[in-house]
Amino acid sequence: EAAVTQSPRNKVAVTGGKVTLSCNQTNNHNNMYWYRQDTGHGLRLIHYSYGAGSTEKGDIPDGYKASRPSQENFSLILELATPSQTSVYFCASGDAWGPGQLYFGEGSKLTVL
Amino acid sequence: SQWGEENLQALSIQEGEDVTMNCSYKTYTTVVHWYRQDSGRGPALIILIRSNEREKRSGRLRATLDTSSQSSSLSITAAQCEDTAVYFCATPHQQGTGSKLSFGKGAKLTVSP
């Protein structure tokens, strides 16, 4: 059974609209992450969290907000979506300790028109 | 960027051939992760190598790590069609924050019958 679940899996949004991508994990991991994946760039870190109530900026946070209301849930929020945010977004969870293996969801494909 | 430009690769081989993918990084690390991503799926860890191991094997996979040259490699012996995927190396973003990973751009491997 999938331990990291993302929704929606596919989303079409209009420029200027608000988009919320949700992630749920059943691994009981403290840490959660949002990455985006674009051709030629690999995976780039947007926001991450060390636990409920905490959010930290990653390498490319501009235009994104994050929310971690509980251990299990981590959301990525685009308040004013732009076409440049068209991408595939991946959520991941990981232990707070150890070498840092990440467990990824299946991805959310976002198209902003 | 943490990564050398050679980290973006596209490789096409025949079944039964051996292949090696290389990864160079700029910031010292004592651990390198290798992830595999199948089409339409999230990345999944396939091998993790620490600096005190220099070489690690898992089935037909072999990873090496050379901290002096800040490089790692992943080799697949007798590749099969099911090895077709994108392969990423990743290192901890900063020492001491083991779960915050920085990913290379990936190597797209295609194995043909």
Interface residues (C-beta under 8 A of the other chain):
Chain A: V4 N31 Y33 Y35 G40 H41 G42 L43 R44 L45 Y48 D59 F90 A92 G94 D95 A96 W97 G98 P99 G100 Q101 L102 F104 G105 E106 G107
Chain B: N7 L8 V31 H33 G40 R41 G42 P43 A44 L45 L48 R50 F88 P92 H93 G98 S99 K100 L101 S102 F103 G104 K105 G106
